[in-house]
């Protein structure tokens, strides 16, 4: 596979890895919340009943979960790609041309 077709295939592979990883992380995040707090997680921090402590703890747990999911998905898809093809995973497309503002900053 070359160029665009390999990037597309890698995106499909990444999605196939991301779905189970996302489900696993969501389940782990829920368990981490119940270990930290006995109440249900705050779904809307604007609600009057949501305390600052609950909102901050929930933000920390979900933030760590999101970062972990991204890491596991990226590394997992790369590992599967290397095992299947024997080559490094394709890199994303570089932007074709910079905007005028970027060019002006570059000349400073």
N, C-alpha and C positions, 0 to 999 in steps of 0.2 A: 504494500500500500504506500502511496506517495502523497505528500502534500495534504490537500483538503480532505481526501477520503480517509486518511489515517487519523486526522484530527476529529472527523465526524465519528469514526469507529471508537476512538478513545472517549468521546463524549457519551456515547451509548454505554460503553463499559463503565464509565464513572457513574452514570445514573443507576446502572445495575448494582454497583457496589453501594451507592448512597442510600438506596431504599432500605435494605436491611440494617445498615449502620444507623440511619435516622430512627428507625423503630427501636433498636436496641438502646440508643442514647436516650430517647424519650422515656423508655421504661426505667432506665438507670436514674434519670433525673427525677422521676416521680418517687423512686425508692429513696434517693438522697434527701428529697424534701421531707418525706415521712420520717426519716431518721433524724432530721434536724428539728422539725416542728410537728406536733401532733395534728394540727389543723389542716384543712384543705389549702392548696396553694392559692395565692391571690391571682385571679385571672385579670383583674382590672385594678391597677394601683390607685386609680382615682376614687375608688369606693371608700366611703367614710370608715368602714369597718377594717380596712387594711392598715395595719400599723407600719411605721417606718421600718422597723426591724424585719417584719415579714417581707416587705417589698424589697429591701436590700438583700436579704438572704436568698430570696427567689431569683433576683437579678444575678447574683453571684453564681448560683447553681446552674441556671439556664445559660449564662454566658460561658461558663467552663464547659458545659455540655455541648454548646454550639461550636466552640473552638476545637474540642476533642473530636466531634463528628467530622469537621472539615479536615482535620489532620488525618484521621483514620481513613476517610474516603479518598483523599489525595494519595496517601502512601499505599493504600490497598489497591487502588486502581493501577498505580504505577507498577506495583509488584506483579499483579496479574498480567499486565501488558508485557512486562519484561519476560515473564515465564512463557507467555504465548508466542511472542514474536522474536525474543532474543535481542531486542533492540530497546533503547530508551524510549519512553513515551514521547509523543509529539508535543512540541511546545505551542502555545497559543499564537495566533497570528499577531504580527507586529502592526501597529497602526500605519496606514499608507503614507499620510503626510501630517505634519504638525499644523496646528492652527497658527494664525498670525501672531497671537499673543505669545505662544511658545517660542516662535522664532525671534520675537523682540527680546524676550528674556534671555535667550541664548546669546544674543549679541551684546548684552550688557557686560 
